Amino acid sequence: MEQRTVDPVTVEIVRNGLLAVTEEMKTNLMRTAYNLIIYEALDFTVGLFTPKGETVSIGLGLPMFIRGMSETVKAKIRHFGLDNIRPGDILVTNDAYVTGSHLNHFTFTMPVFHEGRIVAFTCCMAHWLDVGGTLGQVTTDIFSEGIQIPIVKYRREGVVNQDLVDIIAMNVRLPERALGDLRAQITAITTGERRFLELVQRYGADAVQASIAQIMDQSEAVARRNTLSIPDGTYEAESYMDDDGVDVGRRIPIRVKVIKQGDEMTIDLSDVSRQVRGFYNSGFTTGIACAQVAFKCLTTPTDYPVNDGSFRPLKVVMPMGTVISAERPYPMRVWMTFPMTVIDTIFKALAPAIPDRVIAGHHADLVFPNIHGISPEDGRLFIVGIGPLGGGWGAKSREDGVSVTVCINDGDTHNSPTEQLEAKYPVLVERYAIRPDSGGAGKYRGGLGAEMVVQALSPFAVTTRIDRMHCKPWGLHGGHEAAGNGIAIRKQEQWDESMPNAKIFNVRLERGDAYKMLSGGGGGFGDPRGRDPEAVAEDVREGYVSAETARQIYGVALTTEGTVDCAVTEALRRGGHAA
């Protein structure tokens, strides 16, 4: 192994410098983007990478991009070769089978040159609201999902490829917004180039690269140490998804195996469902990311910057052709949904081994509707995604699950501010509230989901692709399952909740009609009758749990003042009958 003699003070300065670079990239993207999904929801990730494409630091964003961006940078290096990448070049693709996600994720990469050689790459992957393709329908192949850009040079030695820009503009419905977000991504990666060069010029390229190598080694050491603390063994679990939107009601199995031996872990995803006809597939980089996100949560959750050293003790077994390693031309538009449950199921598998370090199942969906229509103000097409709604996370062995929080796939993303939505689109948010009794009961209660009612102020079509309506978030060690996700439509003042799943496509709402989104809760942990009665009473006072659930499930009776009726509670918990 190469001897690294950089001093520890420099290493720590570089560590924080790397974080600062990616945070500034992130900030500049948010300040210059055109669409809410980037500057409010934060559906993007930025990063720094070694000349080989290894992750140095990423600014989350979406945890699921933890692998996708690195593999995309590596694919670009393989495509062109380092000798054919020049100063001033910018490389781009939205190839779903390279990025692992859908065509909406355009990924721009820029080489950082110092004294004639590449010392790093900067990269930005961000969600474009529209990339063409069918609008609001379930797709069954990649060709119907929008424009596909292979790995090409957006800019060659400083000169923009205008032909490429013109092709993109002709294939999207809102070109001014798409190209505005494109320019914002260029701002992000050029910011990263400038700031990383400042770091190199201050401390020297050799010192910076040696510091990066040492940071990765440190991350590896922490990951190995914490992996050692997990008992050796083979652990398995399974769960299910509702369906793929095409074969309605046909459940989709998610089976995982975790093999722990010494300071290494193998996550075997061979038995995850084969790729499906509906658009819930994702590429192989997302399958690897499922394992890496789970592994990082278990071994190096607070180790920053996020880098490839953390994953050296992890091996991932995954054949091609599954819902998390789909092959062309299987559709990928809703790539992000199934991986959330894959991660949840990895935690479920390890629950017997490390109950103090896993959580019960969570709502595991963005609960994110897309709407489109004609704006009554200017007569132009509008397209907007509203959310993520946020839902409940699973309880832990020593604490309740968090409520109304974005799913694990999307990490640092935010929901859509009501004021922004109502100011820019013909919608009225009638209600956005916590959903009582949605968290799974347990000694530690699962987090609560939410309910959001949105009224149409002019006609528009609404589409949802929500899963886990029927396959609800599970509890652990005696904890109860939580409520699932859901959807309802109101027309002429009548609510319809009879849909077979939570997936609707291009349902037209007239003025005054509304849709209601329901996010699920998190599963409970431990026997509900072991929960502190005072905690149950507080839940009832806060509106998290109904008095009926408190009595029937938790065995806690309350007085008319809302305090614990100790005598009746004791009788209920003994299994006796109380008046």
C-alpha positions in Angstrom: 0.0 0.0 0.0 1.2 3.5 -0.9 2.7 5.3 2.1 0.8 8.5 2.9 2.7 11.0 5.0 0.3 14.0 4.8 -0.1 15.4 8.3 -3.4 15.0 10.2 -4.1 18.8 10.4 -4.0 19.0 6.6 -6.2 16.0 6.3 -8.9 17.6 8.4 -8.7 20.9 6.6 -9.1 19.0 3.3 -12.0 17.0 4.7 -13.9 20.1 5.6 -12.8 21.7 2.4 -14.4 18.9 0.4 -17.6 19.3 2.3 -17.6 23.0 1.7 -17.1 22.5 -2.1 -20.1 20.2 -2.5 -22.2 22.4 -0.2 -21.5 25.4 -2.3 -22.3 23.5 -5.5 -25.6 22.5 -3.9 -26.4 26.1 -2.8 -25.6 27.6 -6.2 -27.8 25.0 -8.0 -30.7 25.8 -5.7 -30.3 29.5 -6.3 -30.3 29.3 -10.1 -32.7 26.4 -10.9 -36.0 27.1 -12.5 -38.2 24.4 -11.1 -39.6 23.8 -7.6 -38.5 20.2 -7.7 -34.9 21.4 -7.6 -34.9 24.6 -5.6 -37.6 23.6 -3.1 -37.8 19.8 -3.1 -34.0 19.4 -3.6 -34.3 16.5 -6.0 -30.7 16.4 -7.0 -27.2 15.5 -5.9 -23.8 17.1 -6.5 -20.4 15.5 -6.0 -16.6 15.4 -6.3 -14.9 12.3 -7.7 -11.4 11.0 -8.2 -9.8 10.7 -11.7 -11.0 7.1 -11.6 -14.6 8.1 -10.8 -14.5 7.1 -7.1 -16.8 9.1 -4.8 -14.9 11.7 -2.8 -17.8 13.8 -1.4 -21.5 14.1 -2.3 -23.9 16.8 -1.3 -27.2 15.0 -0.5 -29.7 15.2 -2.2 -30.9 11.8 -2.8 -29.0 9.0 -0.9 -29.9 6.6 -3.8 -27.5 8.6 -6.1 -24.7 7.4 -3.8 -23.8 4.9 -6.5 -25.5 6.2 -9.6 -23.3 9.3 -10.0 -20.1 7.4 -9.4 -21.0 4.8 -12.0 -22.1 7.5 -14.4 -18.7 9.3 -14.1 -16.9 6.0 -14.6 -19.0 5.2 -17.7 -18.1 8.6 -19.2 -14.4 7.9 -18.5 -14.7 4.5 -20.2 -16.6 6.0 -23.1 -14.1 8.8 -24.0 -10.9 7.7 -22.2 -9.0 10.1 -20.0 -6.8 11.1 -22.9 -9.8 12.4 -24.9 -11.3 14.5 -22.1 -10.0 18.0 -22.4 -10.0 21.2 -20.3 -13.3 22.9 -20.7 -15.2 19.7 -21.6 -18.6 19.0 -20.0 -20.0 15.5 -20.4 -23.7 14.7 -20.2 -26.1 11.8 -20.3 -29.5 10.8 -19.0 -29.2 7.2 -20.0 -31.4 5.4 -17.4 -29.4 2.2 -17.7 -26.2 4.1 -16.8 -27.5 6.4 -14.1 -29.8 3.6 -12.7 -32.8 6.0 -12.5 -35.2 7.6 -15.0 -34.7 9.8 -18.0 -35.6 12.9 -15.9 -32.2 12.8 -14.3 -29.7 14.7 -16.5 -26.2 14.2 -15.3 -23.4 16.7 -16.1 -19.7 16.0 -15.4 -16.7 18.3 -15.7 -13.0 17.4 -15.5 -10.8 19.4 -13.1 -7.4 20.0 -14.6 -4.3 21.1 -12.7 -1.0 21.6 -14.4 -2.2 19.6 -17.5 -3.6 16.6 -15.7 -7.1 15.6 -14.4 -7.1 15.7 -10.6 -10.9 15.3 -10.1 -14.3 15.4 -11.6 -17.3 17.5 -10.5 -20.8 16.1 -11.2 -24.4 17.2 -10.8 -27.4 14.9 -11.3 -30.8 16.8 -11.1 -34.4 16.1 -11.9 -35.9 17.8 -14.9 -39.7 18.1 -14.5 -40.4 17.1 -18.1 -38.2 15.2 -20.7 -41.0 14.5 -23.2 -42.6 11.1 -23.6 -46.1 10.2 -22.6 -47.6 12.4 -19.9 -49.4 10.9 -17.0 -49.7 7.3 -18.3 -48.1 4.1 -17.2 -45.3 3.2 -19.6 -44.1 -0.2 -20.6 -40.8 0.6 -22.4 -38.1 3.2 -22.1 -38.9 4.7 -25.5 -42.2 6.1 -24.3 -40.7 7.8 -21.3 -38.9 10.7 -23.1 -35.8 11.8 -24.9 -32.6 9.7 -24.4 -29.2 11.3 -24.5 -26.3 9.0 -24.7 -22.9 9.9 -23.3 -21.9 13.0 -25.3 -20.0 16.2 -24.8 -22.3 19.1 -24.0 -19.3 21.4 -24.2 -16.1 20.6 -26.0 -13.0 22.6 -24.9 -15.3 25.4 -23.8 -17.6 25.5 -26.9 -21.2 24.5 -26.2 -22.7 21.9 -28.6 -25.7 24.0 -29.8 -27.0 21.1 -31.9 -27.5 19.1 -28.7 -29.2 22.0 -27.0 -31.6 22.4 -29.9 -32.4 18.7 -29.9 -33.2 18.8 -26.2 -35.3 21.9 -26.6 -37.4 20.4 -29.3 -38.2 17.2 -27.3 -39.4 18.7 -24.0 -42.7 20.5 -23.4 -41.3 23.4 -21.4 -37.9 24.1 -23.0 -37.3 27.4 -21.2 -37.5 25.6 -17.8 -35.5 22.6 -18.9 -32.7 24.8 -20.3 -32.9 27.0 -17.2 -32.2 23.9 -15.1 -29.5 22.9 -17.5 -27.7 26.2 -16.9 -28.1 25.8 -13.2 -26.4 22.4 -13.3 -23.5 23.9 -15.3 -23.3 26.6 -12.5 -23.0 23.8 -9.9 -20.2 21.9 -11.6 -18.2 24.9 -12.6 -18.5 26.1 -9.0 -17.1 22.7 -7.9 -14.2 23.0 -10.4 -13.3 26.5 -9.2 -13.4 25.7 -5.5 -11.6 22.4 -5.8 -8.8 24.0 -7.7 -8.5 26.6 -5.0 -8.0 23.8 -2.5 -5.4 22.2 -4.7 -3.6 25.5 -5.3 -3.5 26.2 -1.6 -2.2 22.8 -0.3 -0.8 21.2 -3.4 -2.3 18.4 -5.6 -0.3 15.7 -4.0 -1.3 16.7 -0.4 -5.0 17.0 -1.4 -5.0 13.6 -3.2 -3.1 11.9 -0.3 -5.6 13.5 2.1 -8.5 12.1 0.1 -6.9 8.6 0.2 -6.4 8.9 3.9 -10.0 10.0 4.5 -11.2 7.0 2.5 -9.0 4.7 4.6 -10.4 6.1 7.8 -13.9 5.6 6.5 -13.1 2.0 5.7 -11.6 1.4 9.1 -14.8 2.7 10.9 -17.0 0.6 8.6 -15.0 -2.5 9.3 -14.9 -1.9 13.1 -18.7 -1.4 13.2 -19.3 -4.4 10.9 -17.3 -6.6 13.4 -19.9 -5.7 16.1 -22.7 -7.5 14.1 -22.9 -11.2 15.0 -21.7 -13.5 12.2 -24.5 -15.3 10.4 -26.9 -15.5 7.5 -30.0 -13.4 7.8 -33.0 -13.4 5.4 -36.3 -11.5 5.1 -39.0 -10.8 2.5 -41.6 -8.2 1.8 -43.9 -7.3 -1.0 -44.9 -4.4 -3.2 -48.6 -3.9 -4.2 -48.2 -4.2 -8.0 -46.5 -2.7 -11.0 -49.4 -0.6 -12.2 -50.1 -2.9 -15.1 -50.9 -6.2 -13.5 -53.0 -4.7 -10.8 -53.2 -6.7 -7.6 -50.2 -9.0 -8.5 -47.8 -8.6 -5.6 -44.1 -8.3 -6.3 -41.7 -10.1 -3.9 -38.7 -8.4 -2.4 -36.4 -11.1 -0.9 -33.0 -10.3 0.5 -30.1 -12.3 2.2 -27.4 -10.7 4.4 -24.3 -12.7 5.1 -22.0 -11.3 7.8 -18.5 -12.7 8.4 -15.8 -11.0 10.3 -15.4 -7.4 9.2 -17.2 -7.9 5.9 -20.8 -8.1 4.8 -22.4 -9.5 1.7 -25.9 -8.4 0.7 -27.4 -10.9 -1.7 -30.2 -9.4 -3.8 -30.5 -12.4 -6.2 -34.1 -13.2 -5.1 -35.5 -9.7 -5.6 -38.3 -9.9 -8.2 -37.5 -10.0 -11.9 -38.0 -6.8 -13.8 -41.7 -6.0 -14.4 -43.8 -4.6 -17.2 -44.8 -1.5 -15.4 -42.4 1.5 -14.9 -41.2 0.6 -11.4 -37.8 -0.8 -12.5 -34.4 0.8 -11.8 -30.9 0.1 -13.1 -28.1 -1.9 -11.6 -26.5 1.1 -10.0 -29.6 1.6 -7.9 -29.5 -2.0 -6.8 -26.0 -1.5 -5.5 -27.1 1.8 -3.9 -29.8 -0.1 -2.0 -27.1 -2.2 -0.3 -24.8 0.7 0.2 -27.4 3.0 1.8 -28.4 0.2 4.2 -24.8 -0.6 5.0 -23.9 3.0 5.7 -26.9 3.5 8.0 -25.7 0.5 10.0 -22.0 1.1 10.0 -21.0 4.7 9.2 -24.1 6.9 9.6 -22.3 10.0 10.7 -19.1 9.6 8.7 -18.6 12.5 6.3 -17.9 13.2 3.6 -19.7 10.3 2.0 -17.0 8.5 0.1 -16.2 5.1 -1.4 -14.0 4.0 1.5 -17.1 3.4 3.6 -18.1 0.6 1.2 -15.0 -1.4 0.8 -16.1 -4.1 3.4 -19.4 -4.5 1.4 -20.0 -7.0 -1.4 -23.2 -6.9 -3.3 -24.6 -10.0 -5.2 -27.1 -9.0 -7.8 -27.9 -10.6 -11.2 -29.1 -8.4 -14.0 -32.7 -8.4 -15.0 -34.4 -7.7 -11.6 -36.5 -4.7 -10.6 -33.3 -3.1 -9.3 -31.1 -4.1 -12.1 -33.3 -3.8 -15.1 -32.1 -4.1 -18.7 -33.1 -2.2 -21.8 -35.9 -1.6 -22.9 -37.7 -2.1 -19.6 -39.4 1.1 -18.3 -37.8 3.1 -15.5 -40.0 6.2 -14.9 -40.8 5.4 -11.3 -37.4 4.0 -10.5 -37.3 5.2 -6.9 -40.2 3.4 -5.3 -39.2 -0.3 -5.0 -35.6 0.4 -3.8 -37.0 2.0 -0.6 -38.6 -1.3 0.4 -35.4 -3.2 -0.5 -33.5 -1.1 2.0 -36.3 -1.6 4.6 -36.1 -5.4 4.0 -32.4 -5.4 4.6 -33.0 -3.8 8.0 -35.8 -6.4 8.6 -33.4 -9.2 7.9 -30.9 -7.9 10.4 -33.5 -7.2 13.1 -32.8 -10.5 15.0 -29.1 -9.9 15.0 -28.9 -6.2 15.9 -32.4 -5.1 17.2 -30.9 -1.9 18.7 -29.6 -0.7 15.3 -32.5 -1.2 12.9 -36.0 0.4 12.5 -39.4 -1.1 11.7 -40.8 -0.6 8.3 -41.6 2.9 7.1 -44.1 4.4 4.6 -41.5 3.9 1.8 -43.0 6.1 -0.9 -42.8 9.7 -2.1 -46.6 9.9 -2.1 -46.1 12.4 -4.8 -48.8 13.4 -7.3 -48.1 15.0 -10.7 -50.6 17.4 -12.1 -50.8 19.2 -15.4 -53.3 21.5 -17.2 -53.7 24.8 -18.8 -53.0 27.9 -16.7 -56.0 30.2 -16.5 -53.6 33.2 -16.2 -51.7 32.8 -19.4 -53.2 29.9 -21.3 -49.9 27.9 -21.2 -49.3 24.3 -20.2 -48.2 23.8 -16.6 -46.7 20.7 -15.1 -45.9 20.3 -11.4 -45.2 17.6 -8.9 -46.5 18.2 -5.4 -44.6 16.7 -2.6 -43.0 14.6 -1.3 -45.8 14.4 1.3 -43.8 12.9 4.0 -44.9 10.0 6.2 -44.0 7.9 9.2 -40.7 6.1 9.9 -40.4 2.9 11.9 -39.9 2.9 15.6 -36.5 1.8 17.1 -35.8 -0.3 20.1 -35.6 2.7 22.4 -37.5 5.5 20.7 -40.6 6.3 18.7 -40.5 6.7 14.9 -40.4 10.2 13.4 -43.5 11.6 11.9 -44.2 13.2 8.5 -40.7 12.8 7.2 -39.5 12.1 3.7 -38.8 8.5 2.7 -35.3 7.0 3.0 -34.7 7.1 -0.8 -34.9 10.9 -0.9 -33.0 11.9 2.2 -32.6 15.6 2.3 -35.5 16.4 -0.1 -38.2 18.8 1.2 -41.9 19.0 0.6 -43.6 21.6 -1.5 -44.4 24.8 0.4 -48.2 25.5 0.2 -47.6 29.2 -0.4 -45.4 28.5 -3.4 -47.9 26.0 -4.9 -50.9 28.3 -4.4 -49.0 31.3 -5.8 -47.8 29.6 -9.0 -50.5 27.0 -9.9 -54.3 26.9 -9.8 -54.6 24.8 -6.6 -55.9 25.4 -3.1 -54.5 23.3 -0.3 -57.6 22.6 1.8 -55.8 20.5 4.4 -52.3 19.3 5.3 -52.3 17.5 8.6 -51.0 14.6 10.6 -53.0 11.4 10.2 -54.2 10.0 13.5 -53.7 6.3 14.3 -51.5 5.9 11.2 -48.4 4.9 13.2 -47.9 1.3 14.2 -48.6 0.6 17.8 -45.8 -0.7 20.0 -43.8 -0.2 23.2 -42.3 2.5 20.9 -44.8 3.9 18.5 -44.2 4.3 14.7 -44.2 7.7 13.2 -47.3 9.3 11.9 -48.3 9.8 8.3 -50.0 12.8 6.8 -53.2 13.8 4.9 -53.2 16.4 2.2 -56.3 17.6 0.3 -55.8 19.7 -2.8 -58.6 21.4 -4.6 -58.6 22.3 -8.3 -59.2 26.0 -9.0 -59.2 25.2 -12.7 -59.3 21.9 -14.6 -56.2 19.7 -14.5 -55.3 16.0 -14.6 -53.7 14.2 -11.7 -51.5 11.1 -11.7 -50.2 9.1 -8.8 -47.9 6.1 -8.7 -48.0 5.3 -5.0 -47.3 1.8 -3.6 -47.4 0.2 -0.2 -51.2 0.8 0.1 -51.8 -2.9 0.8 -48.3 -4.1 1.8 -48.2 -2.0 4.9 -45.1 -1.0 7.0 -44.3 -3.8 9.4 -43.6 -3.8 13.1 -40.7 -5.5 14.8 -40.5 -7.6 18.0 -44.2 -7.5 18.6 -44.9 -4.1 17.3 -47.9 -3.6 15.0 -48.0 -2.7 11.4 -48.8 0.9 10.4 -51.4 2.3 8.0 -50.5 2.1 4.4 -50.4 4.9 1.8 -53.6 5.9 -0.1 -55.4 8.1 -2.5 -59.0 9.4 -2.8 -60.8 11.6 -5.4 -63.6 14.1 -4.7 -66.0 14.9 -7.5 -69.2 16.9 -7.0 -68.6 16.8 -3.2 -68.5 13.0 -3.1 -65.3 11.2 -2.1 -64.3 8.0 -4.0 -61.9 5.8 -2.0 -62.7 2.6 -3.9 -59.5 2.4 -6.1 -57.9 -1.1 -6.1 -54.5 0.5 -5.4 -53.1 4.0 -5.0 -52.1 4.4 -8.6 -54.3 6.7 -10.8 -53.4 8.0 -14.3 -54.6 11.3 -15.8 -57.7 11.6 -13.7 -59.4 14.9 -14.8 -60.5 17.2 -12.0 -62.9 20.1 -12.7 -62.9 23.3 -10.7 -63.9 22.5 -7.1 -63.0 18.8 -7.3 -60.1 17.6 -5.2 -57.7 14.8 -4.5 -56.6 13.5 -1.1 -53.2 12.0 -0.5 -52.6 9.8 2.5 -49.1 8.8 3.6 -48.6 5.7 5.7 -47.0 5.6 9.1 -44.1 3.6 10.5 -44.3 0.2 12.2 -44.1 -0.1 15.9 -41.4 -1.8 18.0 -42.2 -4.1 20.9 -45.5 -5.0 22.6 -47.9 -2.0 22.7 -49.0 -3.0 26.2 -45.5 -2.3 27.3 -45.7 1.3 26.4 -45.6 3.8 29.2 -49.3 4.8 29.9 -48.3 8.4 30.3 -46.8 8.4 26.8 -50.1 6.9 25.5 -52.0 9.6 27.2 -49.8 12.3 25.7 -50.3 10.7 22.3 -54.0 11.0 22.7 -53.8 14.6 23.8 -51.6 15.5 20.8 -54.1 13.8 18.4 -51.6 11.1 17.4 -53.6 8.2 18.8 -57.4 8.0 19.4 -58.8 7.2 22.8 -60.3 4.0 21.3 -56.9 2.8 20.1 -55.4 3.7 23.4 -57.8 1.4 25.2 -58.1 -1.4 22.7 -54.5 -1.7 21.5 -52.4 -0.2 24.3 -54.6 -1.2 27.2 -54.7 2.4 28.5 -57.9 3.9 29.8 -58.2 7.7 30.2 -60.4 9.9 32.4 -62.6 12.6 31.0 -59.8 15.0 31.7 -57.4 13.0 29.5 -55.3 11.6 32.3 -54.5 7.9 32.8 -57.1 6.0 34.8 -54.7 3.8 36.6 -57.1 1.3 38.0 -58.9 0.6 34.7 -55.6 0.5 32.9 -54.1 -2.0 35.3 -57.2 -4.2 34.7 -57.0 -3.9 31.0 -53.3 -4.8 30.9 -53.9 -7.8 33.1 -56.4 -9.0 30.5 -59.4 -8.5 32.8 -62.6 -6.7 32.1 -63.1 -3.1 33.0 -66.2 -1.1 33.0 
